[in-house]
Amino acid sequence: MQFLFSLGMSYIGATYVLFLMHFGLNTLEVNLVNVSFFLTRIICEVPTGALADSVGRKKTVMFACIFLAIGKFFYAQSSTFWQFVIAEVLAGIGYTLVSGAFQAWLVDRLKEQKYEGNIAKVFTGERIVNHVAMGIGAIIGAYAAVEDITMPWIMGGYTFLVTLVLVGILMKEDRTKKRGTEIKSIAHGFCVTKAIALKGMQYARSTPAVLFVIILGSIQGFALQSPNMQWQPFFDDMLHNQPVLGYMKIGINVFMLIGVSLAVQFSLLMRKQEHAMNATQMIIGFGLVGTAVLVTNPALSISAFMLHEIGRGLFIPIKDAYLNKHIPSSERATVLSCYAMGNEVGGLFGLLVSGYCALMWGISSMFVISGLAIIVGTAFAMKYMKK
């Protein structure tokens, strides 16, 4: 299922920004389109996580597939700023529905089946599958876009429809029956969801380990919007070869996979997961600064960019294992959604700042600002953790 979710999202991986620019949007307008996606996620993240905890993760994931498919098909028919915004809102609802629910389902199913292994290894396997799918989808989408720039969106929509069917068949769940959660009406369902949301948010605020990870996620969310949104025009100007961006997307996923595959060993080497997460943040920051500083040498600039991708790959499974270790099952999806919301709040500000700064001073300057932001921000987070 993770392979299909990632594949459905990845067809646009090498052409998303170029698609929007094809219809006349500049870097700031492109980021403003993405702001609507982040605003939707901020508003819906905790309620959808609580919904998954109250009515079941399987139903929530199935609704996610429906919204993601509709969003992809709507994007393929869009050509104006406000049409793109509507498509982003639809996709944002779908993304929030699946973001906490799928991982919460995975962890609790493992517990139900008496799994006693290292949960970080499970998340590492999930990330490997994710990045393999992202690489495959990106190269297919890059070539498809040469013939028809809307084709990656259409392929994504059909992939999510296939995923919807397979989720219905493959995803087994009996948590709601065990807990005795029976939603008697829409009003009762709202009350149950609200109670779980408030309890989960309170737990996130009052647990230092969880709050620490939320702080790191917010810093990363801010800093990574520039490379997320601007790597395509940055390297397109450098290389002047659009299909090559598909291969670069594969390279991005390969180097993230390298980071993912080394995450367990890296965590053991650093002894404490908190130190390991801080170290990966520094790798990301210095990699971004190097990408901009070495811009006159394409080989070195691309190498620095791939270094930052290794850092991103290292961070994810370490963070997932650390966070899930500190969350009770009853509010797991809600608390995971609190982390996601913190990341999205940072991402929202990152989109606004990076879009404006790139328009005023160029993408290279924004890469430097982003790198320094994650380095300095992580240093303050380390100081907080010591307290």
C-alpha positions in Angstrom: 0.0 0.0 0.0 2.9 2.4 0.8 4.3 1.7 -2.7 1.0 2.6 -4.3 0.5 5.8 -2.2 4.0 6.9 -3.1 3.7 6.0 -6.7 0.5 8.0 -7.0 2.1 11.1 -5.6 5.4 10.7 -7.4 4.5 11.1 -11.1 4.6 14.9 -10.7 7.9 14.7 -8.7 10.1 16.1 -11.5 7.6 18.4 -13.2 5.3 19.9 -10.5 6.8 23.4 -10.4 7.4 23.4 -14.2 3.8 22.5 -14.7 2.6 25.6 -12.7 5.1 27.8 -14.5 3.9 26.5 -17.8 0.6 28.3 -17.1 2.4 31.6 -16.3 3.0 31.5 -12.5 6.2 32.9 -11.0 8.1 31.4 -8.1 6.0 33.4 -5.5 2.7 32.4 -7.1 3.8 28.8 -7.3 4.5 28.9 -3.5 1.2 30.6 -2.8 -0.6 27.7 -4.6 1.3 25.3 -2.3 0.3 27.5 0.7 -3.3 26.5 0.2 -2.2 22.9 0.5 -0.4 23.6 3.8 -3.3 25.7 5.2 -5.7 22.8 4.4 -3.4 20.4 6.2 -3.0 22.7 9.2 -6.7 23.0 9.6 -7.6 19.3 8.9 -4.6 17.5 10.4 -5.6 17.0 14.0 -9.4 16.5 13.3 -8.6 13.8 10.7 -6.2 12.1 13.0 -8.8 12.1 15.7 -11.3 10.8 13.2 -9.0 7.9 12.5 -8.7 7.2 16.2 -12.5 7.3 16.7 -14.1 5.6 13.6 -11.2 3.5 12.3 -8.0 3.9 10.3 -9.2 1.8 7.3 -12.2 4.0 6.6 -10.1 7.1 6.9 -7.4 5.8 4.5 -10.2 4.9 2.0 -11.5 8.4 2.1 -8.0 9.7 1.6 -7.7 7.7 -1.6 -10.9 9.2 -2.9 -9.9 12.8 -2.2 -6.4 12.3 -3.6 -7.8 10.9 -6.8 -10.3 13.7 -7.2 -7.5 16.3 -6.5 -5.2 14.7 -9.2 -8.0 14.7 -11.9 -9.0 18.2 -11.0 -5.4 19.4 -11.4 -5.2 17.9 -14.8 -8.1 20.1 -15.9 -6.9 23.3 -14.3 -5.0 26.2 -15.9 -5.5 29.2 -13.5 -4.2 30.1 -10.1 -7.6 29.6 -8.3 -8.2 26.3 -10.0 -4.8 25.1 -8.8 -5.8 26.3 -5.3 -9.0 24.2 -5.3 -7.0 21.2 -6.5 -4.5 21.7 -3.6 -7.3 21.9 -1.1 -8.7 18.6 -2.3 -5.3 16.9 -2.2 -4.6 18.5 1.2 -7.7 16.9 2.7 -6.7 13.5 1.3 -3.1 13.9 2.6 -4.2 14.7 6.1 -6.6 11.7 6.1 -3.8 9.3 5.5 -0.9 11.0 7.2 -1.5 9.8 10.8 -3.9 7.0 10.1 -1.7 4.7 8.0 1.3 4.8 10.4 -1.0 4.4 13.4 -2.6 1.4 11.8 0.8 -0.1 11.1 2.1 0.3 14.6 -1.0 -1.0 16.3 -1.3 -4.0 13.9 2.2 -5.0 14.8 1.3 -4.8 18.5 -1.8 -6.9 17.9 0.4 -9.5 16.2 2.9 -9.5 19.2 5.8 -8.0 17.1 8.8 -7.6 19.4 11.5 -6.4 16.9 13.0 -3.0 16.3 10.3 -0.7 15.1 12.9 1.5 13.4 13.7 -1.3 11.1 10.0 -1.5 10.0 10.0 2.2 9.3 13.2 1.9 7.4 11.6 -0.8 5.2 8.6 1.4 4.7 10.9 4.4 3.6 12.8 2.2 1.2 9.6 1.1 -0.5 8.5 4.8 -0.5 11.6 6.0 -2.2 11.8 3.2 -4.8 8.2 4.1 -5.8 9.0 7.8 -5.9 12.0 7.2 -8.2 10.0 5.0 -10.5 7.1 7.4 -10.7 9.3 10.4 -11.2 11.0 9.1 -14.3 7.8 7.8 -15.8 6.1 11.1 -15.1 9.0 13.1 -16.5 8.8 11.3 -19.9 5.0 11.4 -19.9 5.1 15.2 -19.3 7.2 15.7 -22.5 4.2 14.4 -24.5 1.4 15.9 -22.4 2.2 18.0 -19.3 -1.1 17.0 -17.6 -0.4 13.2 -18.0 1.4 12.8 -14.6 -1.7 14.1 -12.8 -4.0 11.7 -14.7 -1.8 8.7 -14.0 -1.8 9.7 -10.3 -5.6 9.9 -10.2 -6.0 6.4 -11.6 -3.3 5.0 -9.3 -5.2 6.3 -6.2 -8.4 4.6 -7.5 -6.5 1.3 -7.7 -5.1 1.9 -4.2 -8.7 2.5 -2.9 -9.8 -0.9 -4.1 -6.7 -2.6 -2.6 -7.0 -0.8 0.7 -10.6 -2.2 0.9 -9.2 -5.7 0.3 -5.9 -5.7 2.1 -6.2 -3.5 5.2 -7.5 -5.5 8.2 -8.6 -3.7 11.3 -10.4 -4.7 14.5 -9.3 -1.9 16.9 -12.7 -0.1 16.9 -14.5 -3.3 17.8 -12.1 -4.0 20.6 -12.3 -0.6 22.1 -16.1 -0.6 21.9 -16.2 2.6 19.9 -19.6 2.7 18.3 -20.6 5.9 16.5 -24.4 6.2 17.0 -24.9 9.5 15.0 -23.0 12.3 13.3 -23.3 14.4 16.4 -22.0 11.6 18.6 -19.2 11.0 16.2 -18.2 14.7 16.3 -18.1 14.6 20.1 -16.0 11.4 20.2 -13.6 12.9 17.6 -13.4 16.2 19.5 -12.6 14.5 22.8 -9.8 12.4 21.3 -8.4 15.5 19.5 -8.2 17.5 22.7 -6.7 14.6 24.7 -4.1 14.0 22.0 -3.1 17.7 21.7 -2.8 18.0 25.5 -0.5 14.9 25.5 1.7 16.4 22.8 2.0 19.7 24.6 2.8 18.1 28.0 5.3 15.5 26.9 8.8 16.9 26.4 10.0 14.2 24.1 7.0 14.7 21.8 7.3 18.5 22.0 11.0 18.3 21.1 10.3 16.3 17.9 7.5 18.8 17.0 10.0 21.7 17.3 12.5 19.9 15.1 9.7 19.1 12.6 8.6 22.8 12.5 12.2 23.9 11.8 12.6 21.3 9.1 9.2 22.2 7.6 10.3 25.9 7.3 13.8 25.2 5.9 12.9 22.5 3.3 10.3 24.4 1.3 12.9 26.1 -0.8 14.6 22.8 -1.9 11.2 21.1 -2.2 9.7 23.8 -4.5 12.8 25.3 -6.2 15.2 22.4 -7.0 13.5 21.9 -10.4 14.0 25.5 -11.8 17.4 25.7 -10.0 18.9 22.7 -11.7 16.9 23.3 -14.9 18.8 26.6 -15.3 22.0 24.8 -14.5 21.6 21.8 -16.8 19.1 23.0 -19.5 17.7 19.5 -19.9 14.2 18.8 -18.6 14.2 14.9 -18.9 17.4 14.9 -16.9 15.3 16.2 -14.0 13.6 12.8 -13.9 16.9 11.1 -13.4 17.8 13.7 -10.8 14.6 12.8 -9.0 15.8 9.2 -9.0 19.1 10.4 -7.6 17.3 12.2 -4.9 15.4 9.1 -3.9 18.5 6.9 -4.1 20.4 9.2 -1.7 17.5 9.5 0.6 17.4 5.6 0.5 21.0 5.6 1.5 20.2 7.8 4.5 17.2 5.6 5.4 19.2 2.4 5.2 21.8 3.8 7.5 19.4 5.2 10.0 19.4 2.4 12.5 23.3 2.2 12.5 23.5 6.0 12.7 21.2 6.1 15.7 23.3 3.4 17.5 26.5 5.3 16.6 25.1 8.5 18.1 23.9 6.5 21.2 20.9 8.7 21.8 18.1 9.2 19.2 17.8 12.9 20.2 21.5 13.4 19.2 21.0 11.4 16.0 18.1 13.6 15.0 20.0 16.8 15.7 23.0 15.5 13.7 20.8 14.7 10.7 19.4 18.3 10.8 23.0 19.7 10.6 23.8 17.4 7.6 20.7 18.8 5.9 21.6 22.4 6.7 25.2 22.2 5.5 24.2 20.4 2.4 21.8 23.2 1.4 24.4 25.9 2.0 26.9 23.9 -0.1 24.5 23.5 -3.0 24.2 27.3 -3.3 27.9 28.2 -2.6 29.1 25.7 -5.2 26.6 26.7 -7.9 29.4 27.5 -10.4 30.5 23.8 -10.3 27.5 21.6 -11.2 29.1 18.4 -10.0 29.9 19.7 -6.6 26.6 21.6 -6.3 24.6 18.4 -7.1 26.8 16.4 -4.7 26.0 18.9 -1.8 22.3 18.7 -2.7 22.5 14.9 -2.5 24.2 15.1 0.9 21.3 17.1 2.2 19.0 14.3 0.9 21.0 11.7 2.9 20.3 13.8 6.0 16.6 13.8 5.2 16.6 10.1 4.7 18.4 9.5 8.1 16.0 11.7 10.0 12.7 10.1 9.0 12.9 6.5 10.5 14.8 7.8 13.6 12.0 10.4 14.2 9.2 7.9 13.5 10.6 5.3 15.9 11.4 7.9 18.6 8.0 9.5 18.3 5.9 6.3 18.3 7.9 5.1 21.4 6.4 8.0 23.4 2.8 7.8 22.2 -0.1 5.8 23.7 -2.1 3.7 21.2 -5.4 5.3 22.0 -4.2 8.7 20.7 -1.5 7.6 18.3 -3.0 9.0 15.0 -3.9 12.3 16.8 -0.4 12.9 18.2 1.2 11.9 14.9 -1.1 14.5 13.3 0.1 17.1 15.9 3.7 16.5 14.7 2.5 16.8 11.1 0.7 20.0 11.9 3.8 21.5 13.4 5.8 20.6 10.3 3.1 22.1 8.2 3.0 25.4 10.1 6.7 25.7 9.6 6.2 24.8 5.9 3.6 27.5 5.5 6.0 30.2 6.6 8.8 28.6 4.6 6.7 28.8 1.4 5.9 32.4 1.9 9.5 33.4 2.8 11.2 31.2 0.2 8.9 32.3 -2.6 9.4 36.0 -1.9 13.2 35.8 -1.3 13.7 33.6 -4.4 11.8 36.2 -6.5 13.8 39.1 -5.0 17.3 37.6 -4.7 17.3 34.3 -6.5 17.0 30.7 -5.6 20.7 30.3 -4.5 20.3 32.9 -1.8 17.2 31.1 -0.5 19.1 27.8 -0.3 21.7 29.6 1.9 18.9 31.1 4.1 17.2 27.7 4.5 20.4 25.9 5.4 21.3 28.5 8.0 17.8 28.4 9.4 17.9 24.7 10.0 21.5 24.9 11.5 20.7 27.7 13.9 17.1 26.5 14.7 18.4 23.0 15.6 21.1 24.5 17.8 18.3 26.2 19.8 16.3 22.9 19.9 19.4 21.2 21.3 19.6 23.8 24.0 15.9 23.2 24.8 16.4 19.4 25.0 19.3 19.9 27.5 17.0 21.9 29.8 
